[in-house]
């Protein structure tokens, strides 16, 4: 009996050991790997790193790139914060964390951005990507090109939200770079990442990182992430005085332990960082709105960013465009402005004063059938300076007598703002408006003050800038032609 009892006890011990080997060991082996990176945000220099280049699951840290691309699209006029986004079935079916959007629902982009940044809502992130690029695959390609342009050399994105997917990987170093670009490239939106709560349109949402934001002095962002494969991740930033530190941790075992680890690394960063350091902001990537050329803007309203250094091409613009012929004008007898010159020269100031006097007299005397309305002479360009003593100059009254050495010309409408330029014809009003906005931003110095107008034609929609002088219109066309943008001048009428 005693031997049987010993045998039963041993059997029970073996059973417990087997359970431990089959359950406890595999679970520990499946624990997410740890990685950390500490950076001086002012200079971008690394302060501490551990497994920083190991490719791991980023989880919802992915949404930093989703939001970066959205901010870039807003900046360049691809979409606006007030644009209404229609929620797709795919976006509505994303698993939590989510805002609870329904398929077919329409919601402003600004609310989707708040939900993705604050609540880390997966449905909102998917809707943002689809609104900009049309599909998850297209937006993921844009994310990857942007990551490459930012220097995130070991990152590959497959989706907008960060849920676990084969090949969707990043590193602690790359996510720290991402956080730094968000901070410095789009400071106007960075405050989103420090809001404890936010209005997401359909409801108020709370920040997933509110514990760390509330407990660590100077913390003002950035983004949390969690999946079983990734563990508890966090890219955080904090500022104290002149110093700012960015920390990324992958593979935390819980929210509390992850926050404690980030706080420890933050303290290390503030201790080691110099109190004064030059601010060297990262260089934003070169913007281009085409994925592969050519594309038709009418079939792809959500533009995508090209790689660094790609040329922006306005697809759909006409390649050649002849300038319109001037309309025939029936000549009628006109009174002329006569400048009688004694012993040349006449200075530009003299001619200008004479012109002003003529304008004043013409304004006071209404035109009659026998006295047509006066047009001014653009004569100053024909007068050359001389070294002779300044003579006396008189301006004769209106007369039919022509004196020698007088300068008589008819003024065109070029002095008024009756001119414009056309930058192409497009298949849709949206495409024409998009090109107008982009062109205005690219050539702000010459197009500033002009009126952007889309004119519908039987063959499409003309993109025009109106309300310009002839000189300004000519200069704008020459400058746009240097940028490979088709352009022709539009005359008065």
C-alpha positions in Angstrom: 0.0 0.0 0.0 2.8 2.3 0.9 4.6 1.7 -2.4 1.4 2.4 -4.3 1.0 5.8 -2.5 4.6 6.8 -3.4 3.9 5.8 -7.0 0.7 7.9 -7.1 2.6 10.9 -5.6 5.3 10.6 -8.3 2.6 10.3 -11.0 1.0 13.5 -9.7 4.4 15.3 -9.7 5.1 14.2 -13.2 1.6 15.4 -14.3 2.2 18.9 -12.8 5.6 19.1 -14.4 4.1 18.2 -17.7 1.5 20.9 -17.4 4.2 23.5 -16.6 6.3 22.5 -19.6 3.3 22.5 -22.0 1.7 25.7 -20.8 4.0 27.9 -18.7 7.1 27.6 -20.9 5.4 28.3 -24.2 3.6 31.3 -22.8 6.8 32.8 -21.6 8.5 32.0 -24.9 5.7 33.8 -26.7 6.2 37.0 -24.7 6.8 40.0 -27.0 10.5 41.0 -27.4 11.7 44.1 -25.7 13.3 47.1 -27.5 14.0 50.7 -26.4 15.3 53.9 -27.9 16.0 57.2 -26.2 16.6 60.3 -28.4 17.3 64.0 -27.8 14.5 65.5 -29.8 16.3 68.8 -30.4 19.3 67.2 -32.3 18.0 63.7 -33.1 21.0 62.2 -31.3 20.6 58.8 -29.6 21.1 58.7 -25.8 20.3 55.0 -25.2 19.4 52.1 -27.4 18.6 48.4 -26.9 17.5 46.1 -29.7 16.6 49.4 -31.5 16.9 47.9 -35.0 15.0 44.7 -34.3 11.9 44.5 -36.5 8.9 44.0 -34.3 5.2 44.4 -34.4 4.4 48.2 -33.9 0.7 47.8 -33.1 -1.1 51.1 -33.0 2.1 53.1 -33.2 1.3 52.6 -36.9 -1.3 55.3 -36.6 1.5 57.9 -36.2 2.3 57.4 -39.9 -1.4 57.3 -40.8 -1.9 60.7 -39.2 1.3 62.1 -40.7 0.2 61.3 -44.2 -3.2 62.8 -43.4 -1.6 66.0 -42.2 0.5 66.1 -45.3 -2.5 65.6 -47.6 -4.3 68.5 -45.8 -1.3 70.7 -46.1 -1.1 70.2 -49.9 -4.8 70.6 -50.6 -5.7 66.9 -51.3 -8.4 66.9 -48.6 -9.6 69.3 -45.9 -10.4 68.9 -42.2 -14.1 69.6 -43.1 -14.2 67.0 -45.9 -17.1 64.5 -45.4 -15.8 60.9 -45.4 -18.2 58.0 -46.2 -17.5 55.0 -44.0 -16.9 51.8 -45.9 -18.0 48.3 -44.8 -14.3 47.5 -44.3 -13.7 50.4 -42.0 -16.9 49.8 -40.0 -16.0 46.1 -39.5 -12.5 46.7 -38.0 -12.1 45.2 -34.5 -11.7 47.3 -31.4 -10.4 49.7 -30.3 -13.0 51.6 -32.5 -15.2 54.6 -32.6 -18.3 52.5 -33.6 -18.8 54.0 -37.0 -21.5 52.4 -39.3 -21.1 51.6 -43.0 -22.5 54.5 -45.1 -22.2 57.0 -42.3 -20.6 60.3 -43.3 -18.3 62.1 -40.8 -15.9 65.0 -41.1 -12.2 64.1 -41.4 -11.3 66.2 -38.3 -13.3 63.8 -36.1 -11.6 60.8 -37.6 -8.2 62.3 -36.9 -9.2 63.0 -33.3 -10.5 59.4 -32.9 -7.3 57.9 -34.4 -4.9 60.1 -32.4 -6.7 60.1 -29.0 -8.7 56.8 -28.8 -6.5 54.9 -31.3 -9.7 53.9 -33.2 -9.1 51.3 -35.9 -12.2 52.1 -37.9 -11.3 55.8 -37.9 -7.7 55.0 -39.1 -9.0 52.8 -42.0 -11.5 55.5 -43.0 -8.7 58.1 -43.1 -6.6 56.0 -45.4 -9.5 55.1 -47.8 -10.5 58.8 -48.0 -7.0 59.8 -49.1 -5.9 57.0 -51.3 -9.0 55.0 -52.1 -7.9 51.7 -50.6 -5.9 50.1 -47.9 -3.3 48.7 -50.3 -2.8 52.1 -52.0 -2.5 54.0 -48.7 -0.1 51.4 -47.3 2.2 52.0 -50.3 2.1 55.7 -49.6 2.9 55.0 -46.0 5.9 53.0 -47.0 7.2 55.6 -49.5 6.8 58.2 -46.8 8.6 56.1 -44.2 11.5 55.6 -46.6 11.7 59.4 -47.2 11.8 60.0 -43.5 14.7 57.6 -43.0 12.7 54.8 -41.4 14.8 52.1 -43.1 13.5 49.0 -41.4 9.8 49.7 -41.5 7.1 48.0 -43.6 3.4 48.9 -43.4 0.6 46.7 -44.5 -2.4 48.6 -43.0 -3.4 51.9 -41.5 -4.2 50.7 -37.9 -1.4 48.4 -36.9 -3.4 45.2 -36.2 -1.0 42.2 -36.5 -0.4 41.2 -40.1 2.5 39.2 -41.6 5.2 41.6 -42.7 3.8 44.6 -40.9 6.9 45.5 -38.9 9.0 48.4 -37.5 11.7 49.2 -35.0 12.1 51.3 -31.9 14.5 53.6 -33.7 12.1 54.1 -36.7 9.2 54.9 -34.5 11.2 57.5 -32.6 12.1 59.1 -35.9 8.4 59.0 -36.8 7.4 60.7 -33.5 10.1 63.4 -34.0 8.8 64.3 -37.5 5.2 64.5 -36.2 6.4 67.0 -33.6 8.4 69.3 -35.8 6.8 68.9 -39.3 3.2 69.4 -38.0 3.4 71.4 -34.8 -0.1 72.8 -35.4 -1.6 69.3 -35.0 0.8 68.0 -32.3 -1.5 69.1 -29.5 -3.9 66.3 -30.4 -1.5 63.8 -28.8 -1.7 65.5 -25.4 -5.5 65.8 -25.1 -6.9 63.7 -22.3 -10.4 63.8 -24.0 -11.6 64.9 -27.4 -14.8 65.4 -29.3 -14.9 62.8 -32.1 -18.2 63.9 -33.5 -20.3 61.0 -32.5 -19.1 61.0 -28.9 -16.3 62.1 -26.5 -13.3 59.9 -26.5 -10.5 59.4 -23.9 -6.8 59.2 -24.5 -5.2 55.7 -24.3 -2.1 57.3 -22.8 -3.8 59.5 -20.2 -2.1 57.7 -17.3 1.4 58.5 -18.5 0.4 62.1 -19.6 -1.1 62.7 -16.1 1.7 61.2 -14.1 5.0 62.2 -15.9 6.0 65.9 -15.7 6.3 67.5 -19.1 4.8 64.6 -21.0 2.8 65.8 -24.0 2.4 62.7 -26.3 2.6 60.7 -28.4 1.1 57.3 -29.1 0.4 53.9 -27.5 0.0 50.5 -29.1 -1.0 47.0 -28.0 -1.6 43.6 -29.6 -0.8 40.2 -28.2 2.1 39.8 -30.7 3.5 43.3 -30.0 3.0 43.7 -26.2 2.5 47.1 -24.7 4.2 49.7 -26.9 4.6 53.5 -26.4 6.4 56.3 -28.2 6.4 59.2 -25.7 7.7 62.8 -25.7 8.3 65.1 -22.8 9.7 68.6 -22.5 11.3 70.2 -19.5 12.8 73.7 -19.9 15.0 73.7 -23.0 15.2 70.0 -23.2 12.9 67.5 -25.0 13.3 63.7 -25.0 11.6 61.1 -27.1 11.4 57.5 -25.9 10.1 54.4 -27.6 9.5 51.1 -25.8 8.4 47.8 -27.5 7.3 44.7 -25.7 6.0 46.0 -22.4 4.2 43.4 -20.3 1.4 45.7 -19.0 0.4 49.3 -19.2 1.8 50.0 -15.7 5.1 48.3 -16.3 5.5 49.9 -19.7 4.8 53.4 -18.3 7.3 52.8 -15.5 9.9 51.7 -18.0 9.3 54.8 -20.2 9.5 57.0 -17.2 12.8 55.4 -16.2 14.2 56.0 -19.7 12.9 59.5 -19.8 14.7 60.3 -16.6 17.8 58.9 -18.0 17.4 61.0 -21.1 16.9 64.3 -19.2 20.0 63.4 -17.0 22.2 62.7 -20.0 21.0 65.4 -22.4 22.9 68.7 -22.4 20.9 71.6 -20.9 21.5 73.6 -24.0 21.7 72.2 -27.5 21.1 73.6 -31.0 17.7 72.9 -32.4 18.1 71.0 -35.6 14.7 70.2 -36.9 14.4 67.2 -39.2 14.0 67.8 -42.9 10.5 67.1 -44.1 10.3 64.7 -47.1 9.8 66.0 -50.6 6.1 66.1 -51.4 4.8 64.6 -54.6 1.2 63.7 -55.2 1.5 60.9 -57.7 2.1 57.2 -57.1 3.1 56.2 -60.6 2.8 58.4 -63.6 0.6 58.9 -65.4 -2.6 58.9 -63.5 -6.0 60.5 -64.2 -7.0 62.8 -61.4 -10.6 62.3 -62.1 -10.3 58.5 -61.4 -8.0 59.0 -58.4 -9.3 61.9 -56.3 -7.2 60.7 -53.3 -3.7 61.6 -54.2 -0.7 59.6 -53.0 2.8 60.8 -52.1 5.7 59.8 -54.3 9.1 59.1 -53.1 11.6 61.7 -52.1 12.9 63.7 -55.1 10.1 62.8 -57.5 8.8 65.6 -59.7 5.3 66.8 -59.3 3.4 66.5 -62.6 0.0 67.9 -63.2 -1.5 65.0 -65.1 -4.3 65.9 -67.5 -2.9 69.3 -68.5 -2.8 70.0 -72.2 0.8 69.7 -73.6 0.5 72.5 -76.1 -1.7 75.5 -76.1 -1.6 78.4 -78.6 -2.2 81.9 -77.4 -5.5 83.3 -78.5 -5.5 85.9 -81.2 -6.5 89.4 -80.3 -10.0 90.4 -81.3 -10.2 92.7 -84.4 -10.8 96.4 -83.4 -12.5 98.9 -85.6 -10.4 102.0 -85.6 -12.2 105.3 -85.0 -10.8 108.7 -84.9 -9.6 109.6 -81.4 -8.2 112.7 -79.9 -4.6 112.3 -79.0 -2.5 113.3 -76.1 0.2 115.6 -77.5 3.5 116.2 -75.7 5.3 119.3 -77.1 8.9 119.1 -76.2 11.3 121.9 -76.3 14.9 121.0 -76.5 14.6 117.3 -75.4 14.6 115.3 -73.1 11.3 114.7 -71.3 11.6 112.7 -68.1 9.4 109.9 -67.0 8.0 112.0 -64.2 7.0 114.7 -66.7 5.1 112.2 -68.8 3.4 110.7 -65.8 2.2 114.1 -64.6 0.9 114.8 -68.0 -1.0 111.6 -68.2 -2.6 112.2 -64.8 -3.8 115.7 -65.9 -5.3 114.2 -69.1 -7.1 111.6 -67.1 -8.6 114.2 -64.8 -9.8 116.4 -67.7 -11.3 113.4 -69.5 -13.1 112.3 -66.4 -14.8 115.7 -66.0 -15.8 115.9 -69.7 -18.3 113.1 -70.7 -17.7 111.7 -74.2 -19.8 112.9 -77.1 -20.2 111.5 -80.7 -17.8 114.1 -81.9 -15.4 113.7 -79.0 -14.7 110.0 -78.3 -13.5 109.0 -74.8 -9.7 109.5 -74.4 -7.4 106.5 -74.0 -4.1 107.1 -72.2 -0.7 106.8 -73.8 1.9 104.4 -72.4 4.7 106.6 -73.6 7.2 106.6 -70.9 9.1 103.6 -72.2 10.0 105.4 -75.4 11.7 108.3 -73.7 15.5 108.1 -73.2 17.4 110.2 -70.7 19.8 112.9 -71.8 22.7 114.8 -70.2 21.4 118.2 -71.5 20.1 120.8 -69.0 16.5 120.1 -68.0 14.2 122.0 -70.4 10.8 123.4 -69.9 8.0 121.1 -70.8 4.4 121.8 -71.6 1.4 119.6 -72.2 -0.9 120.9 -74.9 -4.6 120.7 -74.7 -6.5 118.3 -76.8 -5.9 119.2 -80.4 -5.6 117.6 -83.9 -2.3 119.3 -84.4 0.7 117.0 -84.3 4.0 118.6 -83.2 7.4 117.2 -84.2 9.0 114.8 -81.7 5.7 114.2 -80.0 4.9 110.7 -78.8 1.4 109.5 -79.6 0.3 106.0 -78.6 -2.9 104.3 -77.6 -3.1 102.7 -74.2 -4.1 99.1 -74.1 -6.0 97.4 -71.2 -2.8 95.9 -69.9 -2.6 98.5 -67.2 -5.8 97.2 -65.6 -6.4 93.8 -64.0 -8.3 92.4 -67.0 -5.9 89.6 -67.8 -5.5 86.0 -66.6 -3.9 82.7 -67.3 -5.2 79.2 -68.0 -3.3 76.2 -66.6 -5.2 73.4 -68.3 -8.5 71.7 -68.9 -9.5 68.8 -66.7 -12.2 66.1 -66.7 -13.8 67.2 -63.4 -14.3 70.4 -61.3 -12.5 68.7 -58.4 -9.4 68.0 -60.5 -9.4 71.6 -61.8 -9.8 73.1 -58.3 -7.0 70.9 -57.0 -4.6 72.0 -59.7 -5.5 75.7 -59.1 -4.7 75.4 -55.4 -1.5 73.5 -56.0 -0.4 76.0 -58.6 -1.2 79.0 -56.4 0.9 77.5 -53.6 3.8 76.8 -55.9 3.8 80.3 -57.5 2.5 82.4 -54.7 4.7 85.4 -55.5 3.1 86.0 -58.9 -0.4 84.6 -58.4 -1.1 86.3 -55.1 -4.2 88.4 -55.3 -5.6 86.7 -58.4 -8.9 85.0 -58.5 -9.1 81.2 -58.9 -12.0 80.3 -61.2 -13.1 77.0 -62.8 -15.0 77.5 -66.1 -17.1 74.6 -67.4 -16.7 73.9 -71.1 -18.2 71.2 -73.4 -14.8 69.4 -73.4 -14.1 69.8 -69.7 -13.3 72.2 -66.9 -10.8 75.1 -67.5 -8.6 76.1 -64.5 -8.1 79.9 -64.7 -6.4 82.6 -62.6 -8.2 86.0 -63.3 -7.8 89.6 -62.2 -4.2 90.1 -63.3 -2.3 92.8 -65.2 -0.9 91.8 -68.6 2.7 92.0 -67.2 1.8 89.8 -64.2 0.0 87.2 -66.4 3.0 87.1 -68.8 5.4 86.6 -65.9 3.2 84.0 -64.3 3.1 82.0 -67.5 6.8 82.1 -68.0 7.5 81.0 -64.4 4.9 78.2 -64.7 6.4 77.1 -68.0 9.8 76.8 -66.3 8.0 74.3 -63.9 6.7 72.3 -66.9 3.2 73.5 -66.3 1.2 74.3 -69.5 -0.1 77.8 -69.4 -1.5 80.5 -71.7 -2.6 84.0 -71.2 -6.3 85.1 -71.3 -6.9 88.5 -72.6 -9.6 91.1 -71.6 -13.1 89.9 -72.5 
